[in-house]
Amino acid sequence: MSKPVTPYKDSSLGKKEQVAQMFDNISGNYDGLNRVISFGTDVKWRKKVLAIVSAKNPDTILDIATGTGDLAILMTKTNAKKIVGLDISAGMLDVGRRKIEQKKLSNRIEMVLGDSENIPFEDNSFDAITVAFGVRNFETLEKGLAEILRVLKPNGVFVILETSVPRTFPFKQGYHFYTKNILPLIGKLFSKDNSAYSYLSESASVFPYGEALNNILRKVGFIDVAAMPQTFGVATIYSASKK
């Protein structure tokens, strides 16, 4: 079995702890760098996730790996009464809480420090669950997905937004050049953590996508699984449900 991709090659910590440390380190400039790195297209992708979730008219939403809360904040455009953002990084959550307070949304969004592989909620708790650019950071992918299935209500909707790899020329070649050379350089220029953006690009390149991730979702127990590639395949939106 291949060794998992981790942020810090010389660290004795497990992937989970390293990911928390990495996001704590880059939390202050994460939002700005995200806009630069994706040329702003991540905003458009998140709006598509919102449309899928809104169509289900959820009362309760859980946003896993919420980071600084961008997607949780966007979910307030639904009629949901309760929105929870869960993340393993206290630093990212602190930034998110400040944003939520500034937008006067504290009465609708709760930010919770927690582990996606041990979600601190009861079975069948949420009508909708989202993860944007977070599943590839799970230490054990199937365990995290099984936990999501557990807390999702029957007939609820689960939506993933994650990076993927374009398959056609010239987007495939351009993507590999950008993620291998440009993305880590941007990260080094603007972040105090030189390893973070190298990890983010490397983890994206080896993570299962498309039908490979669809099959993992089905194996865990999700139904109605679908993958929708975005922007020439540089990202993919996945939707699934529960019996």
N, C-alpha and C positions, 0 to 999 in steps of 0.2 A: 504494500500500500504506500502511495507517495506521501511524503511529508507535507502537512498542511502549510499553506502560505501564511506567514505571520509578519507583523510590522517590523519586529526587531529580531534580526537573525541570531544575535548573541545573547538574547535574554533567556533566563531560566523559567520565566513565567509561561503559563499556558496561553493559547490564542485569545481566550476570553479576556484575561487580565491585560494582555498586551493591547487589545483593541480598545479597552476602556482607557488605558494610559494614553494611547495615541490620540483618541478623540478629546480627552482632557487637554492634551498639549495644543491641539489645533483649533479648539472651540472658539477662540476669540476672532479668528479670521475665516472660519469655515464657510459662512454664508457668502461672503464676497468672492472667495476663491471658487466656490461652486458655480456662481454665475459666469465667471471668466472661463473656467475650464469647459463648461458645456455650451458656451456662447449664448446663454440664456434659454436654451431649448428645454432645460429641465423644468422651467415654469410651465411650459406648454404641456409637457408630459404629465405633470401633476394635475393639471386641469382635466385631463382625460381620465385620470384615476377618480377625480371628484365626480365626473359625469357618471361613471359606472356605479359608484357608491350611492350617489343621489337617487339613481333610478330605483333603488331598493327601499327608499324612505326609512332609513335606520333610526332607531331611537338611541342606540348605544354604539359607539365606535371606539376601537382600540387601534392606535397607531404605534406599531412596534419599531424599535430603532428610530425613534422620533427625532433624535438629535436636537436641533434648536427649534423644533416645532413647526417648521414650514407647512408640512402636510396636515398636521393636527389643526393649525390655524385655518387652513383652507377648508377643512371639513366643517367649520362653523357655517359654511354656506349651505349645508344640508339642514334639515329640521331636527337633527339629533339633539336630544336633551342632555346627553352625557358623552363627553369625548375625553379619552385618556391617552396621554402620550407616555410611552414606556421606553426607557433607555438605560444602558449600563454605565454611561458616562455622566458623572455629576457635573462636570464642566459644561458639557453641551446643554444639559437640563437647566443650568443656571442662566445661560444665554437665552434659552427658550422662555423661561419664566419672565425674564425682563421684557421680552418682546410681547408676551401675552398680557402683561400688566399695562404696557404702553398702549396696546390696542383695546384695553378694557374688556378682556375676554376671560378673566380669571374665574368668573362664575360659570363658564361653560367648559373650560379645559383644565384638567388636572394632570400635572406632570409627575411621574412616578419613577423613582430609581429602581430598576429591576432587571432581571435576566430573562431573555427571550426563551431560554431553555428550561425555565422554572417560573412560569408566569404566575404572579401572585393574585390570581382571580379564580373563582369557582368555574366548574364546567358550565358550558352553554350560557356565557355571560354577555356576549356581544353580538349584535346584528351584523356588524361589518368590522373587518380587520384589514389594516393596510400595512405595508412595509415598503418604504422607498429607499433603495440603495442600501439595504441592510442585511438581506438574507445571506449574502456572500461573506459577511462577517460572523455568522454563526459558527461556533466551534464545532458543533455536530449538527449538520443541516437537517437530517431527518428527525432528530430529537426536537429541534426548534419548531419544525413544521407540525410535528405531532402535538406539541403543546398548543400551537395556534388552532389546530383542529379541535382540541379539547375545549377551549374556551369560546369557540365560535358556536353560535346557536344553529340548530338545524335549519336548513334553507337560507342561512346567512351567506354573505359574500366575503370572500377573501381576495384581495388585490395586491399583487406585487408589482413594483416598478424597479427594474434592475438593468444594469448594463449588460450588453451582449456584444457579439462580434459579427460585423457585416460579412456576408459570404460572397458578394459579387465585386468584380473589378469595376472601378478603381477604389471603391469605398473600403474594401478589405485591406488593401495595401496602405491607404491613407490612414485608416484607423490604427493599424499596427505602428506606423511611423509616429503618429501623434501620441499614442499612449506610452510608447517605449522611450521617446526622446523629449517631446514637448511638455507633456503633463508633469513628469518628475521635475523638469527644469522650472516650470511655473511654481510648483510646490516649494522647491528650494529657495526661489527668489522671494517668495511671500510668506513662507512659514518657517517658524523656528525649529520645526521637526523635519529634518531632511529625509527621514525614512518613510514618513506618512504617505506621501503621494506616490512614491515608488511602490509601496505596498498596495495602495488603492488601484493602481494600474495593473500590477502583477496579479492581484486577486481577481480582477475582472477578466483577465485573459484566460484563466484556467477554470473559471466557474461554469458549471453546466447551464446551458441556455436553450431556448426553443423547446423542441420535443424532448430533449434530455431532462429538462426541469419538469416539463409536463408529466413525464413518466414517474419521476420521484414524487410529485404531488399525488398522483394516482396510487402509487405504492403505499403512501402514508394513509390514504383513505379519502382523499378529496374526490369530488365528482364534478361533472360539467367543467372540466379543465380546458382552458383555451389560452393560446399565446398570440399576442398582437405586436409584431415588430414595429418600432418607431424610428423615424429619421434614418432610413437606409439600413436599419438593423443595429445601430449603435446602442439602442436600448430596447427593452421589450416589456410590455405590460401583460401580466398573467392574471386571469380571473379563475376562481374556483368556488365550489360550494360544499355543503355538508348534507348528508342524508338526513 
